[in-house]
């Protein structure tokens, strides 16, 4: 069944998880994505809250987040708040290294550019990690992706005016904790409030620390120098 989105008037099959009104998921102006653990969440039909329901649903938790922010501490998932309280760092990973190791040899403290991949046919929320590769004409080359557990939150955070930076913190790759396997490079994310409201910034902090868990005790291997021969598995 399809109807008109109550915000943008486009035709949609998606409904709000709370009030069941028709709201599309084409952007943050219409709906705010919810966790897959949210009651009633169903792929292809109901995956988000309308703005009104989201505001009601998060009022109490926003107050709690304000208290956490004011205290300047958060022990979950190795999050570190800046002294100013407008940014925090998060241990994370650049996934898909098994696909990009032929062209990319990461360096300690190498800065990576984070951009939403609007043309990704497999994941509309994909967030790519880019850098300049020696010998390539393109100014920036794709070398990895942020974990899907948090990519959709990052995409909307960008749209709300926030900013995220990435830095390589280890040149040893590790196995991705995914059923399909793969390799990943450890990175540090710095999430900055920038032009986002404090409410959005606080929700971003809560979401990424809840839905991304840094894997532990995963064997790592030294990445070969870019001048050495590199082979696929």
N, C-alpha and C positions, 0 to 999 in steps of 0.2 A: 504494500500500500504506500502511495506517495501523496504528499501534500505540499503546501507552500511554507517555506521557512518564515517564522514569525518576525525575523530580523531583516533579512535581505530580499525576501519574496521570491527566491529561487525555488525550483522544484526539488524536493528532497525526500528520501525514505527514512532519514534519521530522526529520532525523537530524544527529548531530554530524559535522562535517567530518573529524574525526580518528579517533574510535573507532567511528563509525557507529551509536551507540546512539540510540534515539528520544528526542529532547528538543524540546519545543515552543519557539517564539520569542515567547511571550506576555509575557515579562518577564525581567529580569536574574537572577532567582533560578533560572531554568531554563537559560538559555544566554546566551552573550556574542557579539554580532554580529561577524562577521569581514568583512574587506575583500572586495570583488568580485574582487580579484586573487588571493585565497587559492586554492591548488590544490583543485580539486573543487567550488568554489562554484557553486551552481546555484539560480537563483530558483525558489521554489515547492517545493523539496525539501531543500536543504542550504545554509544560509546562516550558520551559527553554530557555536560550539564549546561543549561542555558545560563546566561549571566545572572539572572535574578536568583535562581536556585543555588548557583555556586556561591554567591555572596552570603546567602542564608546558611548554607552547609558549612562554610569555613569561618564563620564569625568567632566561635569559641576558640578554634585552633589558632586563628590569627592573634588573639589575645595572648595565648600561650607562647607563640612564636615571638611576639613583642618582648615578653619577659626573658626568653632565651637570648634574644638579640641584645637586650639591655645588659644582661649579665656578662656578655662577651665570651661565653663558653659554650662548647658543643662537643661532646665526646664521641658522637656517632661517626663511624667510618673515617676517622682521622681528619675531620674537618677542622680547619684553623681559620678563625676570624681575624681580619686585619684590625689594627688598633683603632682605625676610624669606624669600623663596623660596616663599611660599604662594600666589602669584598670578602670572599673566603676561598680557600684552596682545598682541592679534593684530589686524592690519589685515584687515578683512572687508567685507561688504556686506549691505545690506537689499535683497533682490530683490523684484521685482514692482511697482516704483514706477510703471510704466505703468498699473497697475490702481488705484493709490491716490493718484496725483497730483491727482485732482479734489478730494480731501478733506484732503490733507496737504501743508503747506509746511514742510519740515524747517528746523531752526535749528542753527547751530553749537553744539556742546556739549549739544544736547538729549538728555536721558536717555530711553531706550526700555525698556519692560518686556518681558522675554523669558519666554514661557510655552509649554509644549508644547500643540499643538492636538489635543486628544484626539478631537474630532469631525470631523477632516479625512478625508473619504472617499477622497481621492486619494493621500494619503501618511500612513501611520500614525506616521511619525517626524517629521512637520512641526513646526517650531518657529516660532511667530509672534512678531512684534515689535509692541508695542502702545503707544499714547500717548493722552492726552486731546485730543480735537478740539473746538475752540470751536464752540458752537452745537449740539452733539450731546448727547442725553440720556445715552447710555451713558458710564459712568465711564472706560472705555478702549475705543479703537477699533483694529482691526487695520490696520497700515500697511505691512506687509512680512513677509518670511520670511528666516530664515537659509538660506544655500546648502545644497542637499540633500547636497553632498559631506560635510558634517560634522553635519547635523541629527540623525542617529540617534545619533552619539556624544554630542551635547549632551543628548539626551533621557535616555539612560542615566546620564550624569554627574549630572543633576538627581536621578535616582532613587537614586543612590549617596550623596547628601548634598552634592554640589558646588553651586556657584552661578556664574552668568554674568551680567554686566551689559553693556549696550550704550550707546554714545554716538555721536551724529552727529559726524563729523569733517570733512565737506565738504558744502556745499549744492549742489554741482554734480553732476547725475546723469550716469551713463555707460551705455554699452551693455553688457548682460550678455554674458559670453563663452559663451553657450549657443547651440546650433544653432537653437533656436526664437526667439532674440533676447530682447527685453524691456529694461527699464531697471532700474538699481539705484542706491542711494545709499551712498557710502562710510561705513563706521562703524568704530569701534574696539571690540573685545570685550575685556573683562577677565574672565578665567577664574580663579575662586578655589577653593582647596581646601575651605574651610569644614569640613563634617563628613565629607567623603570621606577614605578612607585615602590615604596617600601613594602606594601602588601604583596606585590608580585615578586619582589626580591626574596622576601621571607618564605613565600610558597615555593619558590625555586629551590631554596636551600633545603626545605623540608622534603621536597620530592626527590631530589637527586641523592640525598643521604639515605632515604628510605629504600629507593628502588635499585640503587647500584651498590653492590657489595664487593669490595676488593678481594680477589681470590688469595688464599694463603697456601703456603707450602707447595707451590707449583714449580717444578724444576725449570730452570732457565738455561739458556745457551748463549754463548758469545756470538754476536752478529759478525759475519765476515766483513773484512774491509771491502770497500766498493771496487778496488782494483783486483780483488781475487775472483776466481771463478765461483759462481753461485749456482747451485743446482736445486731443482724442485725435488720434493720427496718422492 
